[in-house]
Amino acid sequence: MDFFNDLSRQLLRNSDVAHKSYTSNIAEVSANGSDAEFFELAMKKATTQMAYLEHNRVNHLLLKSAFESFQ
């Protein structure tokens, strides 16, 4: 269960790194015209953000279910 203790922070860190990489390389990719590299950066940014949001959604649903079971 130690894996899940730091998972949220790790997902957030991965999302931040992907976003910073996307924003820092967007001008370079635009100048070079590499569509494949732009697509790869955009997909990495989107998937890391989705993973973080999905993790938070699941945690919320687990807490909601736990609270509703006590009512």
Helices and strands as residue ranges (DSSP letters): H 2-5, H 7-32, H 35-69
